[in-house]
Amino acid sequence: MVFKTPLRCSCAASETISEGKLSSLFKNSRKLTASFPETASQDYELTVENQNDLKNFLKENCKSGKINLEEARYFFGYMIHTQPTPPMSSFNLLFGALARNRNYDDVIMFYKRLDATGMRADFITLNILINCFVNMNRVCDALVVFGCILRRDFRPNAVTFTSLIKGLCAENRIKEATWMFKNMVVFGCRPNVVTYGTLINGLCRSGNTGVALKLHEKMVSGSDERGLISKPNIVCYSSIIDGLCKEGLVDKAKELFLEMKCKGIRPDVVVCTSLIHGFCCAGNLEEAKSLFIGMLDQGLQPNLLTFNVMIDWLCKEGKINEANGLLELMIQRGLDPDTFTYNALMDGYCLVGEIDAARDIFVSMDSKECKHDVVSYNILMNGYCKSSKVEEAMNLYWQMISKRVRQVVVTYNTLLTGLFQAGKVGDARKLFDEMQLYNVAPNLSTYNIFIDGLCKNNCVSDAVELFHTLEKSKFEFGIEIVNCLIDGLFKAGRLGSAWELFDKLPHKRLVPTVVTYSIMINGLCREGKLEKANDLLLDMEKNGCAPNVVTFNTLMRGFIQNNETAKVVELLYKMAERNLVPDASTFSIVVDLLARDEKYRECLNLLPSFAIQEPKGS
């Protein structure tokens, strides 16, 4: 975590500014919608009543944050025109209230007006400005204000550094944020728990969870080389647990969760939701359910995100009834389902083949004032295509266009798949052309689908032509496209072209996969070239590509069709040696093998034994 990285500021705001003046920061800020009079007498009466109103406004409204822009502008105008001018602390109360209400631009414009009167900002004012610039994603300007703090011999505190570290992390300038954190002590300031939490959150969001974890461990120990440090709080634990879950390190996340509870820190809904999502992504739905139920038992109210995570994963597992039960519970607890909720349920119904139920949810979203997004359309179109209802899918596509929901590449990939499966090659070509009309660029999957669809619909020549067009345009395609084309060439009886394409793979910097070899072996077997197919099996192993059960099944089926039973038995032994698990196709081949031999009992004794596989979930 030691970085000798100077803080850099490349924006225009980094220009030299005069002592006590920050006017150069405000050149590009928007104009105030309220106008300020040149003299107080035009709009403001400097009466005792007005002064009392101002005191009440600052003391009650600003401290509570219950202000609106109109009254803020009125009282600010009154303050800069009254004599004597109120102290800077009064202006800070106003600026602080506006900043808490996220009116950052107004704070900056008010300060610009105040600066023009000659009043000097104090340390609190400058801290407020830093906070505003950071929240406006203008960390360069915040650093300029920080420079002003140093020139005026103010001592920056933990609040100053925490704001700057937050801004640097937001711009993914993690090294600079860490440098500033490490060098706080140089300015006579020690980080507090909020500073630690801010840096830990930034590290985790930028994929530096390992570094964040080391920082957390120092906090847990309570000291480092510089002395005592703050203990981690719920924010620190929440950030690291979320980061670990996103990186798939769910066991470590669970360990920290238990550590947090042992230290008496009560989990909140944010940390529980992160861990629930982590469990779901790791395939541990039961543990996610257990934690969710634990939240309810402990009186911790799950939020919309928590329910959405659970409903989404229950739907992905096909547990649609449980998902609906959670939906009812969610509504009972006063939470309104959103578009994501309904999308998850639609996806679940499509997964279990209940396309009509998915359509009902889609239709009901209008009555619930829940807008369809592109995901809603894509899910239902995919469901229709998989149910061989491509016409309904295309109707949805036109509805989508009429409602001005912008299509994405997934939309076209889904529809192209459905059209090719339905044999509608002409419609697929037309849709492919429409992608350019709507400025949606085809991706690797699009070309893969298109070439595969052409091959499977006896348009191999067109597929080859498209492939060559991609080559000439230097499009970076993967081995998947080549696999589709080789398979299509074999099925079209163009063995030579398929073999030529396979031989050229090294020149295209493509490495054949187990799928590539399986396609080649299948094509050779269909052409009766069994010896060459068997040689290819040996070659793939020499090249470091392990055959799978599909590869062996393909080759065994070729040998059995040519009554070479000895070769089939030999391949079965090779499968057993490699601990490959036979599938239904393998058993079918064995049954076929035994049926061909009158002395099937003797043949049965020749077969190898396979290791017993434990069923999943046992």
N, C-alpha and C positions, 0 to 999 in steps of 0.2 A: 504493500500500500504506500510505498514511498515513491512519489513522483516529483521530479524537479521540473514542473511544468509552469511557466509563467502564465498568468491570466491574460488572455488576449481579447481585444475588442476592436473589431474591424468596421463597426458601423460609423456613420457620420457623427454620432453623438460623442465619439471619443476625442473630438477636437479640443484644444486647450480652452479652458473656461476661466474667467476672471474670478478672483477670490470672492466667495460669498454669492456668486451669480451662477445660476443653472439655466439661463435663458436658452442656451444652445440646444438644450434637450427638447425644447418645445416647438421647434420650427415647423414640424410636420403634424402637430396635433390638430385635432378638429376645432372649429370655432364654437364657442358657447352659443347655445340657442337663446339664452337670456342675454339681454344687452345691459351694460352697466352705465349709469349716468355719469357725466363728466363732473357734476357737482352734487353734493348731498341734497341740496335744497330741491332739486328737481323731483326726486322720488322718495326721499327719506326724511322724516321729521325726527330730529334728535331730541326726543322727549323722555321724561322719566319713565313714562309708561312703556315706551319702546325698549328702554334699557332693561326694565323688569322682564319684558317678553324675551329679550335676548338671553338674560340670565336663566330663565326657565327653560328656554330652548336648549341651551348648552348643558345645563345641569341635568335635565330630565330626558329630553328627546334624544340628544346626542349620545348620552351614556347608555340609554336603553336601545339605541339604534332605530327608534321609531321616527324616522324623518323621511320626507319626500324631497325630490329635487327642487320643486318650486320654492318651498320654504327655505331650503338650504341656500338657494341662490339669493333669495330676498335678504336673509340674515347675513350672508357673506357680504353683500353690497352695503348693508347697514354698518357692518363691522369696519370695513376699510374706509368708510367716510366719516365715522364718528370720531370726535376728539375728546379726550385722548384716545388713540387707537388701542383696542384691547390687547393684552399681552399675547405672545405667541402661543401660550398654552391654550388659550381660547380657540384660536384657529386650529390647533392640533386636535381639540375635541371634535370639531366639525370635520376635519380631514379624516380622522380615525373612524367616525361614524359612516362617512361616505365610503371609505375603503372596505369596512365590514359589510356594507350593502353592495359591494362590487361595482361601485361607480368610480372606477379607477381613472378614467379619462377626465372626469369632472374634477377629481382631486388635483390632477396635473394642471388643468386649465385654471383652477382657482389659485394654485400656487404661482402660476405664471403672472396672474393679475397682482397677487400679493407682492411678488418679487419686484414688480415694476414700481411699487410704492416705496421701495428702499428698505423694507423690513428684512431682517436677516433670519433665515431659517435656523432653528435650533436642532439639537441632536434627534429629538423625537420626530420633528418634521421630516428630516432626512431619512430616518428609518421608515416612516410612512411612505415616502416617495419610492424608496427601494422596493418595498412590498408591492406598491402599485405597478411599478415597471416589471417586476418579476411575474406578476399575475397577468400582465398584458403580453407576456413572452418577449419582453424587451430587456433581456439581461445585460446587454451592452450598456444601455442607459443606466441601469441599476449600478453597474460597476463604476460609471462616471460619478454617480452620487457618492459611492463608497470612497472614491478618490477625494471628493470634497470633504467628507468626514475626516479623513486622515490629515488633509492640509489644514483643517481648522482645529487640529489637536483634540478632537473628540476621541474618546476611546470606544471603538465598536464593541458591542456586546453580543451575547449568544443569539439575540433576536436578529441582529444585523447579518451575522454569518449564516444563520439558518435560512433566511430569505434568499441570500445569494447562492447558497448550496442548492436550495430547491430550484432556483432558476437555471443554474448550470446543469443540473440533472435533467430538467425538462427539455433542454436543448441537446441532451445526450453528450454533454461535455463532462464525462465522468472523471477523467483524469484531473481536470481542473477543479472539479468539486472536491475530490479527495485531497488534492494539494491544499486547497483552502482549509479543509477540515484539519489536516495535519498541522497547518501553520497558524491556527487560531491562537495557540499558546504564545507565539511570537508577539502578538498584539495584546498580551496580558489577559486573554480570555479563554475560558475552558468550555468545551461543548456541554450542553445539558442533554437531557433525555430526548427532547424534541429534535435537537440537532442530529443526534445519533439516529433517531427514527427517520428523519428526512433523508440522510445519506443512505441508510440501509434500504429504504424504499426505492431510491434512485438506482442503487446497485442492482437490486432484484429486477426492476423493470427493464434494465439494460442487459440482462442476462449474466450479471456478475454475482450470482447468488452465493457462489463459493467464497468470494471476498466478503460479502455481507455476513455470511455464517461465521467467519473468523472474527469479524468485528463484534458480532453477537456474543461469541464465546468470551471475548475480553470483558464485555459488559457483565456477563454472568459471573465471571471471576471477581469482578468489582475493582480491578486495578490493572494498570499497565505501567510502562516505564516512566510515565509522567505522574503517577500517583493514583489516587482513588478516582473512579469514573462512575457514571450513572448506571443504575440497574435497568435492564430492558423492561419496557412496559408493553401494553397490549398492542400498540402500533408497531413496535419492533417485531414482536412475535408474529403479528398478522402479515407483515410484509414478507418475512422470511418463509413462513409456512406457504403463502401464496406462490412465492418464487420457486420453492422446492417442488410443489405440486405441479407447476407448469413445466418443470424440467423432468417430471416423472419420478422424482425421489420421494414417493409418498410415505415410505417407511420412516425416513428421517423427519418428514413433516409431522407424522404422527408422534414421533418421539419428542419433538419440540412442543407439540400440543399438550402432551402429558406433563412435560417439564413445567410448562406455563401454569397448569392447574395445580401442580404440587407446590408452586411458589405462591399460591393464593391469588393468582390473577384470573379472574372470571372470564371465560371465553365470551366474545360477543358474536353477533350474527355474521359479521364479515369474516372472521377467522373460521367459524364453523362452515360457512358456505364454501370457502376456499378448499377446506379439507374434504368436504362432501364431493366437490367437483373432482378433486384429486383421486378419491376412492373410485368414483365412477369411471374416470379415464383409465384407471388401472384395472378395470374389470371387476372391482370388488363392490358390487352393488349392495350386498348384504350389510357390509360395514357402513356404507353410506346411509342406508336405511336406519341402522342402529344409532348413528350419530344424529340423524334427523329426529328420530323419536326421543332421543336424549334431550335435544333442544326443547321439545314440547314439554317433556316431564319437568324440566328445570325452569319452565316459565319463560324461556327465551323465544320471542316471537320470530319465526322465519320471515324473511322479506320476500318480495316478488322474485328476486334473483334465486334465492334458495329453492323456492317452489319450482321455478323454471328449470333449474339444474336437475332436480329429481324427476320431474315430469318428462323432460327430454330423454334422460337415460332409461327410464322405465319404458318409454315408447321404443327406444332403440333396441331394447331387449324383448320387445313384443308383448310386454305386460301392460296392455292397454287398459284393462279393468282397474288395475292399481293406479295407473296414471289418472284415470277419470275420478277415482276416489280422492286423490290428492287435489284435483281441480275443485271438487266440491268443498273440501276442507279449506282450501285457499279462499274461495268465495265467502264461506261462512265466517272467516276471520277478517273480512272486510277488504280483501285485496282483489283488485280487478285484473283478470287475465289480460295480457297484452298480445301483440301480433306474434311474438316469439312463442308464447304459450300455445296459441292455436296452431301455429306452424308445426310445433313438436307433435301435437296430437294428430294432425293431418298426416304427418310422416309416419307415425305409429300405425295408423289405420291402413295406410298404403302398404306398409311392411307386412301386415298380416293379411293383405288381399282384400280388405274391406273398403274398396274405392268409393262406394256410395256414401259410406259414413264420413269419409274424408271430404267428399263434395258437400255434404250437409254442413260440416263445420265451416267450409269455405264460404258458403252462402250465408250462414248465420253471422259471420263476422261483420257484415254491413249493418245488421240490426243492432249489433253491440257497439257500433261506432268505433270499430277496430279496422283500420285500413289494411288492405292487402299490400304486401310489398313484393318485390321480385322473387323472394324466397317462397312466398305463398304460392305463386303461380308455378314456379319451377317444381315444387313438391307435387302438386296435383297433376301437372303435365307428365312428370316422371311416372306417377302412379297409373295414369291412363295408358302411357306407352307400354309399360310392363304388363298391363292387362289387355294388350292388343286393341286398344281403343284410340288409335292415333288420330281419328277424326275429331274426337272430343278434345284431345290435346291441342290440335291445331285451332279449334274454336277458341280455346283459352288464350292461345297466342294472339289471335286477332283482337280478343277482348282486352288483353294486356296493352296492345298498341293503342286501341281506342281510348283507354283510360290513362294513356301517357305514363305507364310504368316502364321505365327504361329496361330494355333487355340486356342481359349479360351473356358472356360466351357459354356459360352453363346452360342457359335457355336453349340455345341453338344445338349444343351437343346432345341434349336430351331429345329434342325433336328429330334431329338427324338420325339418331339411333333408332327411334320408333319408326320413322319413315322407311329406312332401309330394311328393318325387320319385317315390315308390312309389304316389302317389294315395291314401294313407291319411289323408284329411282328418280324419275322426272321431278317429282315434288321435292325430293331431297336436293337435287341440283338447283332448283329455283330458290329454295330456302337458303342454300349456301351463298347464292348471289345476293340475297337480301341482307346478309350479314354486313356486306360492304356498304349497302344502301343506308343502313342504320349505324354505320361507323363502329361496328363490333369486330375486332380483329380475331381471326381464327387462331387457336393455340395448338399445341402439340396434340392434345386429345381430339380436337376437331379433325385434323388431318388423319389421325389414326382411325377415327370412326368412319371418315369418308372413304379412305382406301380400303378398309375392311368391308364396308358396305358395298362398294363397287365390286370387289372380288366375290363376295357371297351372292351377288345378283348377276353373275356371269358377265361382268363388265371389266374383265381383267386388263384389257388393252387400255381402257381409260384410266385404270388405277396406275398402270405403268407410266402412262403419259404424265399423270399428276405427280408421281414420284420423281420423274426426271425434271419436271418443272421446279419442284422443291430443291432438288440438287443444284440446278443452275442458279436459283435465287440464294443459294448458300444458307437455306433454312436449316437450323440445327435440330434435326429430327433424331429420335432415339431408336433403339433396337426394336421397339414394339411395332413401329410402322413397317419395318423390314420383315418382321415375323408375319404380319398380315399379308404382305405381298408375296412372300415365299409360299405361304399356304395356298393363296389364290392361284399362283402359277402351277403348283402341283395339281390342284383340282382341275385346272384347265388343260392338263396334260402337257404342260410346257416344262418338262423335267430339266432340260438343258438350261433354260433361262433361270430356273430356281437355283440350280447348282452354281451357275455363274455368279448370281447375286450373293449366294452364301460365301463363295470364294473371295469376293471382293470386300467382305466385311472389314478385314484388317486395314485396307486402303481407305475405308471410310471412318476409320478410328472407332469402330463399333465392336463390342465384344459379344459373341453369341451367348445367350442364356440357356438355361435348361429348356425353356419353351422353344427357343430356336432349334435346338438339337432334336427335341421331340417332334416338331413339325417336319424336319428333314427326314427323320427316321420313319415317320408315318408315310410321307410321300414316297420314299424309296420302297417301303414294304408294299404299298399299293401298286407300284410298278413292277413288283416281283424281284427287286434287287435286294434280297435279304442279306447276302454276304456284305454288300456295301453298307447296308444299314447297321449290321453288327460291328463292322469296322468303325463306323461313326460313333457307336457307343463306347468303344475303347478309346477313340481319339478324344472324346469329350472329357473322359476321366483324366487322360494325360494332360489336357489343357486346364485342369483344375476345376472343371464344372461337374458337380456330382449329379448323376441321374436321379430322378425321383420315381415314384411309383407309376406315374403316367408314362414316362419313358419306357420302363420295363414292360408295362401292359401293352403298349403300342408294338414293341418288337415281338413280344410273345404271341400277340394276336396274328402278326404276320407269319411267324413260324408254324403256328397251329393250323392256319389255313393252307399251308403247304405240307401238312402232315409230318413236320419235323419235330416230333414230340420230345426227342432227346434234348434238343436245343431249348425247349420250353422249360424242362426240368433243370437244365443248367442255369438258365436265367433266374429261376425261382431260388436256387441256392445262392446266387449272387445277391439277390434281394435280401435273403436272410442274413448273409454275411454283413451287409450294410445296415442292418437293423431297420429296414424299411417296412412299414406297416401295410399289409395287403388291404386293398379296398374292395368294394363290391365288384368292380370290373375284374380284379384279380381272381376272385372266387368264381366268377362266371367262366373265366378262361380255364381254371382248374376243373370245373364241372364238365366243360366241353372236352378237355383233355381226357378225362376218365371215360366219358361217353364214347370216345373214338376207339378205346382199347378194350377188346373183349376180356382181357385179363386185367380188369380195372383194379382188382384187389392188389395184384402184384405192383401195378403202376402206383397205387396209393402209397405202398410201402417205400417207394423211391422218393417221394416228396419230402422236402425239408420241413422242420418245425420252426415256427415263428414265435418270437417272444410274445407273451401275453401282455397286452396293453391295458393299463388302468383306464377305466372310463373317465371322461372329463367331469370334474366337479366332485369326484369321490374323495 
